[in-house]
Amino acid sequence: MKNFSIGTVLKLLLLCIVVGWLLSLFGITPDNFWQGMGQLIRGTAETILNILENAWPYLVAGACVVIPIYIVTLLYRRLKRR
């Protein structure tokens, strides 16, 4: 924060103008930008939830095999140490 000066403010203002101009070339307004970001976040969340929903049966089926094998192996190793 010690280098924050009028020059920094002017550079930021100029950068904002240039970026705003570039966005306007593509027809992007602040309103539809934030709406698009909301749709992106919502779509990503839905995709992740769909993946988890579809993976759940495989997780349970795999756990039915893996967990008992792990427990038997763990018990065998502990009994073997004695």
C-alpha positions as CSV (number, residue, x, y, z in Angstrom):
1,M,0.0,0.0,0.0
2,K,3.0,2.4,0.4
3,N,3.3,2.7,-3.4
4,F,-0.3,3.6,-3.9
5,S,-0.3,7.0,-5.6
6,I,-2.1,9.2,-8.1
7,G,-0.1,7.5,-10.9
8,T,-1.4,4.1,-9.8
9,V,-5.0,5.4,-9.8
10,L,-4.5,6.9,-13.3
11,K,-3.1,3.6,-14.6
12,L,-6.0,1.7,-13.1
13,L,-8.5,4.1,-14.6
14,L,-6.9,3.8,-18.0
15,L,-6.8,0.0,-17.8
16,C,-10.5,0.0,-16.8
17,I,-11.4,2.1,-19.8
18,V,-9.4,-0.1,-22.2
19,V,-10.9,-3.3,-20.8
20,G,-14.4,-1.8,-20.9
21,W,-13.9,-0.8,-24.5
22,L,-12.7,-4.3,-25.4
23,L,-15.7,-5.8,-23.7
24,S,-18.1,-3.5,-25.5
25,L,-16.6,-4.6,-28.8
26,F,-17.9,-8.1,-27.9
27,G,-21.3,-6.8,-26.7
28,I,-20.6,-7.6,-23.1
29,T,-22.2,-5.4,-20.5
30,P,-21.6,-5.6,-16.7
31,D,-25.1,-7.0,-16.3
32,N,-24.8,-9.9,-18.8
33,F,-21.2,-10.5,-17.6
34,W,-22.4,-11.2,-14.0
35,Q,-25.4,-13.1,-15.3
36,G,-23.0,-15.3,-17.3
37,M,-20.7,-15.8,-14.3
38,G,-23.8,-16.9,-12.3
39,Q,-24.8,-19.3,-15.0
40,L,-21.2,-20.7,-15.2
41,I,-21.1,-21.3,-11.4
42,R,-24.6,-22.8,-11.4
43,G,-23.7,-25.1,-14.4
44,T,-20.5,-26.1,-12.8
45,A,-22.2,-27.0,-9.5
46,E,-24.9,-29.0,-11.4
47,T,-22.2,-30.9,-13.3
48,I,-20.3,-31.7,-10.1
49,L,-23.5,-32.9,-8.4
50,N,-24.5,-35.0,-11.4
51,I,-21.0,-36.6,-11.4
52,L,-21.3,-37.4,-7.7
53,E,-24.9,-38.7,-8.1
54,N,-23.8,-41.0,-10.9
55,A,-20.6,-42.1,-9.0
56,W,-22.5,-42.9,-5.8
57,P,-23.6,-46.5,-6.7
58,Y,-20.0,-47.4,-7.8
59,L,-18.6,-46.0,-4.6
60,V,-21.0,-48.1,-2.5
61,A,-20.4,-51.2,-4.6
62,G,-16.6,-50.8,-4.4
63,A,-16.8,-50.2,-0.6
64,C,-18.7,-53.4,-0.2
65,V,-15.6,-55.2,-1.5
66,V,-12.7,-53.0,-0.5
67,I,-13.6,-52.3,3.2
68,P,-14.0,-56.0,4.3
69,I,-10.7,-56.9,2.5
70,Y,-9.0,-54.0,4.2
71,I,-10.3,-55.0,7.6
72,V,-9.3,-58.7,7.1
73,T,-5.8,-57.6,6.0
74,L,-5.5,-55.3,8.9
75,L,-6.5,-58.0,11.4
76,Y,-4.2,-60.5,9.8
77,R,-1.2,-58.1,10.1
78,R,-2.0,-57.4,13.7
79,L,-2.3,-61.1,14.6
80,K,0.8,-61.9,12.7
81,R,2.9,-59.4,14.8
82,R,2.0,-61.3,18.0
